[in-house]
Amino acid sequence: MELYCFEDRGNRRVALRPELTPSLARLVIQKGKSISLPIKWFAIGQCWRYERMTRGRRREHYQWNMDIIGVPEVMAEAELLSAIITFFKRVGITAADVGFKVSSRKVLQDVLRSHNVPEDLFARVCIIIDKMGKISVEEIKKDLSSTGMSDQSIDELLEVLSMKSLTELEERLGDAGQAVAELKQLFSLAEKFGYSEWIQFDASVVRGLAYYTGIVFEGFDRERKLRAICGGGRYDRLLSTFGGDDIPACGFGFGDAVIIELLKEKNLLPELDLNIENIVCSLDLELQGAAALVASTLRQKGQSVDLVLENKPLKWVFKRATRINARRLILIGKTEWEKSTVAVKILSTGEQYEISLQELD
């Protein structure tokens, strides 16, 4: 991950927030034992990453995070996947459009341990493996070789990571391993939740961030035109890196950039039309204060108001009202205001009437 870092005017080295999970970890540590577990937390925050901008990748974006703290069982991961899939369904995305690749970091750990690869190289190997599909196999092998892994270890690792069948993985690793047992449980829970068709096993999914410790998952578009839509997994040992006591945890990050591209592809991006209840306009410069009073009165009653700030001709005001889809036009004229009334025009029907400011609602 590329941190967006720089030196501020106080000559301090600072960085813009690249993701939200560390912020949550610090919050949990700060609350300490006063916090009631489990925690179900979500946030939509602004994030920055200094990297080359491409389709679906921006230096500034908003990210939806959802995390469950304090639940060690796979049920937590199953619930998170259910939340994402529920969102997809509600915006019109189907299992034919999007799928999830699911695996476990423990698969990689088991393979590396069997080849006596040191634990301190695990994070580095994860970052390399996360590039699979983005760079050639030859480049992957070259990068893995630079960690000190033997050619035989690299070949066997890549063979395991190419597996797309949980049965095949079980035959290779055996059924006693925690990784296989947890993955089988997740797929069983997916049937109960009703989203089996959305998920598939893919051993190559490890996620690039170093803090994942167990099941990991990544959302992708079936046509493979875009980058990963979202991703997440279990991170049971993150809090200790910030000086706290570790608590079982899992979560996901879902940026706004790729999903926007996907919704455009599927013609599902909604048009968010303006719906303003009132457009308020004075017919005389001397009555702008009166118009401001009318606008404030309506806003205090919870209504949306577009106040015309300049002395515009009525033709312009009507065009503006149409453009913002206003429900009614409220005109403040000298004759009406002297009677403490305003002129109201219902724009959908053309109905017009006068009403006092006290009665206007």
Long-range contacts (C-beta under 8 A, 24 or more apart in sequence): 1-49, 1-208, 1-209, 2-49, 2-50, 2-51, 3-49, 3-50, 4-48, 4-49, 4-50, 4-59, 5-50, 16-47, 16-48, 17-45, 17-46, 17-47, 17-48, 18-47, 18-48, 18-49, 19-47, 19-63, 19-65, 19-253, 20-45, 20-47, 20-63, 20-65, 20-253, 21-65, 21-67, 21-211, 21-235, 21-238, 21-251, 21-253, 22-238, 22-242, 24-65, 24-67, 24-69, 24-251, 25-238, 25-239, 25-241, 25-242, 25-244, 26-242, 28-69, 28-239, 28-244, 28-247, 29-239, 29-242, 29-243, 29-244, 37-69, 37-70, 37-247, 38-68, 38-69, 38-70, 38-71, 38-76, 39-67, 39-68, 39-69, 39-70, 40-66, 40-67, 40-68, 41-65, 41-66, 41-67, 41-68, 41-69, 42-66, 42-67, 47-255, 54-227, 55-226, 55-227, 55-261, 56-226, 56-227, 56-257, 56-258, 56-261, 57-227, 57-257, 57-258, 58-257, 61-255, 61-256, 61-257, 62-255, 62-256, 63-253, 63-254, 63-255, 63-256, 64-253, 64-254, 64-255, 64-256, 65-251, 65-252, 65-253, 65-254, 66-251, 66-252, 66-254, 67-249, 67-250, 67-251, 67-252, 68-249, 68-250, 68-251, 69-247, 69-248, 69-249, 70-247, 70-248, 70-249, 71-248, 71-250, 72-236, 72-248, 74-182, 74-185, 74-186, 74-189, 74-215, 75-189, 76-234, 76-248, 76-250, 77-186, 77-215, 77-217, 77-233, 77-234, 77-250, 78-186, 78-189, 78-190, 78-193, 80-232, 80-250, 80-251, 80-252, 81-190, 81-193, 81-195, 81-198, 81-199, 81-217, 82-193, 82-195, 84-219, 84-230, 84-252, 84-254, 85-195, 85-198, 91-263, 91-268, 92-266, 92-268, 93-262, 93-263, 93-266, 93-268, 95-195, 95-197, 95-198, 96-222, 97-221, 97-222, 97-262, 97-266, 98-198, 98-219, 98-220, 98-221, 98-222, 98-229, 98-262, 99-198, 99-199, 99-200, 99-219, 99-220, 99-222, 100-198, 100-199, 100-200, 100-217, 100-218, 100-219, 100-220, 101-199, 101-200, 101-201, 101-202, 101-204, 101-205, 101-217, 101-218, 101-220, 102-183, 102-186, 102-187, 102-199, 102-200, 102-201, 102-202, 102-205, 102-215, 102-216, 102-217, 103-183, 103-201, 103-202, 103-203, 103-204, 103-205, 103-206, 103-215, 103-216, 103-217, 104-179, 104-182, 104-183, 104-214, 104-215, 104-216, 105-206, 105-207, 105-212, 105-213, 105-214, 105-215, 105-216, 105-233, 105-234, 106-177, 106-178, 106-179, 106-182, 106-213, 106-214, 107-160, 107-169, 107-173, 107-179, 107-203, 108-157, 108-161, 108-206, 109-179, 110-173, 110-177, 110-179, 111-156, 111-157, 111-160, 112-157, 115-149, 115-150, 115-152, 115-153, 115-156, 115-157, 117-147, 117-148, 117-149, 117-153, 121-147, 121-148, 121-149, 123-210, 125-149, 126-206, 126-207, 126-208, 126-210, 126-212, 127-208, 127-210, 129-161, 129-204, 129-206, 130-206, 130-207, 130-208, 132-161, 132-204, 133-204, 160-203, 161-203, 161-204, 162-203, 162-204, 163-201, 163-203, 164-200, 164-201, 164-202, 164-203, 165-201, 166-201, 169-201, 169-203, 179-214, 182-214, 182-215, 183-215, 186-215, 207-231, 207-232, 207-233, 211-235, 211-237, 211-238, 211-241, 213-237, 214-250, 215-250, 217-252, 219-254, 221-262, 221-265, 223-265, 225-265, 226-258, 226-261, 226-262, 226-265, 227-258, 228-258, 229-254, 229-258, 229-259, 229-262, 230-254, 230-255, 230-258, 230-259, 273-325, 274-323, 274-324, 274-325, 275-304, 275-325, 275-327, 276-304, 276-305, 276-306, 276-324, 276-325, 276-326, 276-327, 277-303, 277-304, 277-305, 277-326, 277-327, 277-328, 278-303, 278-304, 278-305, 278-306, 278-326, 278-327, 278-328, 278-329, 278-330, 279-305, 279-306, 279-307, 279-308, 279-317, 279-320, 279-321, 279-324, 279-326, 279-328, 279-329, 279-330, 280-305, 280-306, 280-307, 280-308, 280-330, 280-332, 281-307, 281-308, 281-312, 281-314, 281-317, 281-329, 281-330, 281-331, 281-332, 282-308, 282-311, 282-331, 282-332, 283-314, 283-331, 283-332, 283-333, 283-334, 284-311, 284-333, 284-334, 285-311, 286-334, 287-332, 287-333, 287-334, 287-337, 290-332, 290-337, 291-332, 293-357, 294-330, 294-332, 294-342, 294-357, 294-360, 297-357, 297-360, 298-330, 298-360, 298-361, 301-361, 303-361, 321-347, 322-347, 330-360
